[in-house]
Amino acid sequence: TSDIKPGPAIDKTYYQEYTIELQIEGEFNQIMSFLSELLKLPCFVSVRKIDLRTIQESHKSLKGSIVLQKIII
């Protein structure tokens, strides 16, 4: 991962939402393993958006961004 961009906190009635955008690069199985480990965390983390593209030099590698959301009660 690289270029981590935290978003603003959004106040909801009973909780706050935080977003973060990550630039990510790797093979599909590596990216899925990373996301799987994130979702195992003992907090409310969800994947809001995934945008991946193949890298022209290598058809195995993907590059793109992932937007995560964390809820704090």
DSSP file (Angstrom, degrees, kcal/mol; ACC not computed):
  #  RESIDUE AA STRUCTURE BP1 BP2  ACC     N-H-->O    O-->H-N    N-H-->O    O-->H-N    TCO  KAPPA ALPHA  PHI   PSI    X-CA   Y-CA   Z-CA
    1    1 A T              0   0    0      0, 0.0     2,-0.3     0, 0.0    23,-0.2   0.000 360.0 360.0 360.0 153.8    0.0    0.0    0.0
    2    2 A S  E     +A   23   0A   0     21,-2.6    21,-2.4     1,-0.2     0, 0.0  -0.956 360.0  40.7-157.3 171.1    1.0    3.6   -0.5
    3    3 A D  E     -     0   0A   0     -2,-0.3     2,-0.5     1,-0.2    -1,-0.2   0.942  67.3-164.4  47.9  66.6   -0.4    7.1   -0.7
    4    4 A I  E     -     0   0A   0     18,-0.2    18,-0.2    -3,-0.1    -1,-0.2  -0.713   5.5-169.8 -85.2 122.8   -2.8    6.7    2.3
    5    5 A K  E     -A   21   0A   0     16,-2.8    16,-2.4    -2,-0.5     2,-0.2  -0.911   8.3-153.1-118.8 104.2   -5.4    9.5    2.3
    6    6 A P  E     -A   20   0A   0      0, 0.0    14,-0.3     0, 0.0    12,-0.0  -0.538  13.7-146.0 -73.7 141.6   -7.6    9.9    5.4
    7    7 A G        -     0   0    0     12,-3.7     2,-0.1    -2,-0.2    12,-0.0  -0.441  29.8 -79.2 -96.5 176.1  -11.0   11.4    4.8
    8    8 A P        -     0   0    0      0, 0.0    11,-0.4     0, 0.0     2,-0.3  -0.381  46.4-106.2 -73.7 154.1  -13.0   13.6    7.2
    9    9 A A        -     0   0    0      9,-0.1     2,-0.6    -2,-0.1     9,-0.2  -0.645  30.8-150.9 -77.8 135.6  -15.0   12.2   10.1
   10   10 A I  E     -B   17   0A   0      7,-2.7     7,-2.4    -2,-0.3     2,-0.5  -0.948   9.1-138.4-112.1 120.2  -18.7   12.3    9.4
   11   11 A D  E     -B   16   0A   0     -2,-0.6     5,-0.2     5,-0.2     2,-0.2  -0.648  24.2-179.4 -80.5 126.2  -20.9   12.6   12.5
   12   12 A K        -     0   0    0      3,-3.0     0, 0.0    -2,-0.5     0, 0.0  -0.565  45.8 -88.1-109.8 179.9  -24.0   10.4   12.4
   13   13 A T  S    S+     0   0    0     -2,-0.2     3,-0.1     1,-0.2    -2,-0.0   0.924 119.9   7.1 -58.2 -49.2  -26.7   10.1   15.1
   14   14 A Y  S    S+     0   0    0      1,-0.0     2,-0.3    -3,-0.0    -1,-0.2   0.358 131.4  21.6-118.5   4.1  -25.0    7.4   17.2
   15   15 A Y        -     0   0    0     -5,-0.0    -3,-3.0     2,-0.0     2,-0.4  -0.941  67.4-114.3-157.9 175.1  -21.6    7.0   15.6
   16   16 A Q  E     -BC  11  72A   0     56,-2.5    56,-2.6    -2,-0.3     2,-0.5  -0.953  20.1-145.9-121.2 144.2  -18.9    8.5   13.5
   17   17 A E  E     -BC  10  71A   0     -7,-2.4    -7,-2.7    -2,-0.4     2,-0.4  -0.931  13.3-171.5-109.8 131.6  -17.7    7.3   10.1
   18   18 A Y  E     - C   0  70A   0     52,-2.8    52,-2.9    -2,-0.5     2,-0.3  -0.969   4.8-162.7-119.0 137.3  -14.1    7.6    9.0
   19   19 A T  E     - C   0  69A   0    -11,-0.4   -12,-3.7    -2,-0.4     2,-0.3  -0.896   6.9-175.7-118.7 152.4  -12.9    6.9    5.5
   20   20 A I  E     -AC   6  68A   0     48,-2.1    48,-3.0    -2,-0.3     2,-0.5  -0.991  13.0-149.6-144.6 136.6   -9.4    6.2    4.2
   21   21 A E  E     -AC   5  67A   0    -16,-2.4   -16,-2.8    -2,-0.3     2,-0.4  -0.931  14.7-167.4-110.2 129.8   -8.3    5.7    0.6
   22   22 A L  E     - C   0  66A   0     44,-3.0    44,-2.3    -2,-0.5     2,-0.5  -0.930  17.5-141.5-115.6 137.1   -5.3    3.4   -0.1
   23   23 A Q  E     -AC   2  65A   0    -21,-2.4   -21,-2.6    -2,-0.4     2,-0.3  -0.861  34.0-175.5 -90.0 131.8   -3.3    3.1   -3.3
   24   24 A I  E     - C   0  64A   0     40,-2.9    40,-2.4    -2,-0.5     2,-0.3  -0.944  17.9-177.3-135.8 150.4   -2.5   -0.6   -3.6
   25   25 A E  E     + C   0  63A   0     -2,-0.3     2,-0.3    38,-0.2    38,-0.2  -0.990  32.3  88.4-147.6 138.2   -0.4   -2.8   -6.0
   26   26 A G  E    S- C   0  62A   0     36,-2.4    36,-3.1    -2,-0.3     2,-0.1  -0.948  72.1 -49.2 162.9-177.2    0.1   -6.5   -6.1
   27   27 A E  E  >  - C   0  61A   0     -2,-0.3     4,-2.3    34,-0.2     3,-0.5  -0.454  57.3-106.8 -78.6 158.7   -1.2   -9.8   -7.5
   28   28 A F  H  > S+     0   0    0     32,-0.7     4,-2.5     1,-0.3     5,-0.2   0.895 119.0  50.2 -54.6 -47.0   -4.9  -10.6   -7.1
   29   29 A N  H  > S+     0   0    0      1,-0.2     4,-1.8     2,-0.2    -1,-0.3   0.842 110.3  51.1 -65.0 -32.0   -4.3  -13.2   -4.4
   30   30 A Q  H  > S+     0   0    0     -3,-0.5     4,-2.2     2,-0.2    -1,-0.2   0.911 111.3  47.1 -68.9 -42.5   -2.1  -10.8   -2.4
   31   31 A I  H  X S+     0   0    0     -4,-2.3     4,-2.4     2,-0.2    -2,-0.2   0.905 112.6  49.1 -66.1 -41.5   -4.7   -8.1   -2.5
   32   32 A M  H  X S+     0   0    0     -4,-2.5     4,-2.4    -5,-0.2    -1,-0.2   0.877 110.5  51.2 -66.5 -36.9   -7.5  -10.5   -1.5
   33   33 A S  H  X S+     0   0    0     -4,-1.8     4,-2.1    -5,-0.2    -2,-0.2   0.908 109.7  50.3 -64.4 -42.2   -5.4  -11.7    1.4
   34   34 A F  H  X S+     0   0    0     -4,-2.2     4,-1.9     2,-0.2    -2,-0.2   0.928 112.7  46.0 -60.5 -47.3   -4.8   -8.2    2.6
   35   35 A L  H  X S+     0   0    0     -4,-2.4     4,-2.1     1,-0.2    -2,-0.2   0.884 110.0  54.5 -65.0 -38.9   -8.5   -7.4    2.4
   36   36 A S  H  X S+     0   0    0     -4,-2.4     4,-0.7     1,-0.2    -1,-0.2   0.909 108.8  48.1 -61.2 -42.3   -9.4  -10.6    4.2
   37   37 A E  H >< S+     0   0    0     -4,-2.1     3,-0.6     1,-0.2     4,-0.3   0.874 109.2  53.9 -66.7 -37.4   -7.0   -9.7    7.1
   38   38 A L  H >< S+     0   0    0     -4,-1.9     3,-1.4     1,-0.2    -2,-0.2   0.908 106.3  51.9 -61.6 -41.8   -8.5   -6.2    7.3
   39   39 A L  H 3< S+     0   0    0     -4,-2.1    -1,-0.2     1,-0.3    -2,-0.2   0.641 101.0  62.8 -74.1 -12.9  -12.0   -7.6    7.7
   40   40 A K  T << S+     0   0    0     -4,-0.7    -1,-0.3    -3,-0.6    -2,-0.2   0.545  77.2 117.2 -84.4  -8.1  -10.8   -9.9   10.5
   41   41 A L  S <  S-     0   0    0     -3,-1.4     2,-1.4    -4,-0.3     4,-0.2  -0.252  78.7-115.7 -60.6 147.3   -9.9   -6.8   12.7
   42   42 A P  S    S+     0   0    0      0, 0.0     2,-0.3     0, 0.0    -1,-0.1  -0.173  90.5  71.4 -81.6  46.9  -11.9   -6.5   15.9
   43   43 A C  S    S-     0   0    0     -2,-1.4     2,-1.4    -4,-0.1    29,-0.1  -0.932  98.8 -83.0-148.7 170.6  -13.6   -3.2   14.8
   44   44 A F  E     +D   71   0A   0     27,-0.6    27,-2.1    -2,-0.3     2,-0.4  -0.631  61.7 154.1 -84.0  90.7  -16.1   -2.1   12.3
   45   45 A V  E     +D   70   0A   0     -2,-1.4     2,-0.3    -4,-0.2    25,-0.2  -0.969  14.1 176.0-118.8 132.9  -14.2   -1.9    9.0
   46   46 A S  E     -D   69   0A   0     23,-2.7    23,-2.7    -2,-0.4     2,-0.6  -0.959  32.9-118.4-134.4 155.4  -15.8   -2.2    5.6
   47   47 A V  E     +D   68   0A   0     -2,-0.3    21,-0.2    21,-0.2     3,-0.1  -0.835  29.4 176.6 -91.7 119.5  -14.7   -1.9    2.0
   48   48 A R  E     +     0   0A   0     19,-3.0     2,-0.3    -2,-0.6    20,-0.2   0.779  64.4   5.5 -94.1 -31.7  -16.6    0.9    0.4
   49   49 A K  E     -D   67   0A   0     18,-1.5    18,-2.7     2,-0.0     2,-0.4  -0.983  52.8-168.7-157.1 139.8  -14.9    0.9   -3.1
   50   50 A I  E     +D   66   0A   0     -2,-0.3     2,-0.4    16,-0.2    16,-0.2  -0.999   6.9 177.0-130.6 129.6  -12.3   -1.1   -5.0
   51   51 A D  E     +D   65   0A   0     14,-2.7    14,-2.2    -2,-0.4     2,-0.4  -0.899  15.0 166.8-133.6 103.1  -10.9    0.2   -8.3
   52   52 A L  E     -D   64   0A   0     -2,-0.4     2,-0.3    12,-0.2    12,-0.2  -0.913  10.9-178.8-122.7 145.7   -8.2   -2.1   -9.8
   53   53 A R  E     -D   63   0A   0     10,-2.2    10,-2.7    -2,-0.4     2,-0.2  -0.961  32.7-105.0-135.7 153.8   -6.5   -2.3  -13.2
   54   54 A T  E     -D   62   0A   0     -2,-0.3     2,-0.5     8,-0.2     8,-0.2  -0.534  34.6-119.3 -75.6 147.7   -3.9   -4.6  -14.7
   55   55 A I  E >   -D   58   0A   0      6,-2.1     3,-0.6     3,-0.7     6,-0.2  -0.765  18.7-134.3 -86.4 131.7   -0.5   -3.1  -15.1
   56   56 A Q  T 3  S+     0   0    0     -2,-0.5     3,-0.1     1,-0.3    -1,-0.1   0.828 101.8  53.3 -59.8 -36.0    0.5   -3.1  -18.7
   57   57 A E  T 3  S+     0   0    0      1,-0.2     2,-0.4     2,-0.1    -1,-0.3   0.852 121.3  27.6 -68.5 -33.1    4.0   -4.6  -18.2
   58   58 A S  E <   - D   0  55A   0     -3,-0.6    -3,-0.7     3,-0.1     3,-0.4  -0.981  60.5-160.7-135.1 121.3    2.7   -7.5  -16.2
   59   59 A H  E    S+     0   0A   0     -2,-0.4    -1,-0.1     1,-0.2    -3,-0.1   0.622  92.7  60.3 -76.0 -11.2   -0.8   -9.0  -16.6
   60   60 A K  E    S+     0   0A   0     -6,-0.1   -32,-0.7   -33,-0.1     2,-0.2   0.798  92.1  77.4 -83.3 -30.0   -0.5  -10.7  -13.2
   61   61 A S  E     -C   27   0A   0     -3,-0.4    -6,-2.1    -6,-0.2     2,-0.3  -0.578  62.2-161.1 -89.0 144.1   -0.1   -7.5  -11.2
   62   62 A L  E     -CD  26  54A   0    -36,-3.1   -36,-2.4    -2,-0.2     2,-0.3  -0.888   5.1-171.5-118.9 151.6   -3.0   -5.1  -10.4
   63   63 A K  E     +CD  25  53A   0    -10,-2.7   -10,-2.2    -2,-0.3     2,-0.3  -0.997  31.1  92.9-142.5 141.2   -2.8   -1.5   -9.3
   64   64 A G  E     -CD  24  52A   0    -40,-2.4   -40,-2.9    -2,-0.3     2,-0.3  -0.963  60.1 -62.8 172.0-152.8   -5.5    0.8   -8.0
   65   65 A S  E     -CD  23  51A   0    -14,-2.2   -14,-2.7    -2,-0.3     2,-0.4  -0.928  24.0-161.4-131.8 153.5   -7.3    2.2   -5.0
   66   66 A I  E     -CD  22  50A   0    -44,-2.3   -44,-3.0    -2,-0.3     2,-0.6  -1.000   9.6-152.7-131.9 132.5   -9.4    0.9   -2.1
   67   67 A V  E     -CD  21  49A   0    -18,-2.7   -19,-3.0    -2,-0.4   -18,-1.5  -0.939  16.1-169.2-108.6 122.4  -11.6    3.0    0.0
   68   68 A L  E     -CD  20  47A   0    -48,-3.0   -48,-2.1    -2,-0.6     2,-0.4  -0.783   6.8-155.6-108.3 152.9  -12.2    1.7    3.6
   69   69 A Q  E     -CD  19  46A   0    -23,-2.7   -23,-2.7    -2,-0.3     2,-0.4  -0.995   4.6-166.3-130.0 134.9  -14.7    2.9    6.1
   70   70 A K  E     -CD  18  45A   0    -52,-2.9   -52,-2.8    -2,-0.4     2,-0.5  -0.972   8.5-151.0-121.0 135.6  -14.5    2.6    9.9
   71   71 A I  E     -CD  17  44A   0    -27,-2.1   -27,-0.6    -2,-0.4     2,-0.5  -0.913   8.0-167.4-108.2 129.8  -17.3    3.1   12.3
   72   72 A I  E      C   16   0A   0    -56,-2.6   -56,-2.5    -2,-0.5    -2,-0.0  -0.973 360.0 360.0-118.2 123.4  -16.7    4.3   15.8
   73   73 A I              0   0    0     -2,-0.5    -1,-0.1   -58,-0.2   -56,-0.0   0.422 360.0 360.0 -90.8 360.0  -19.6    4.2   18.3
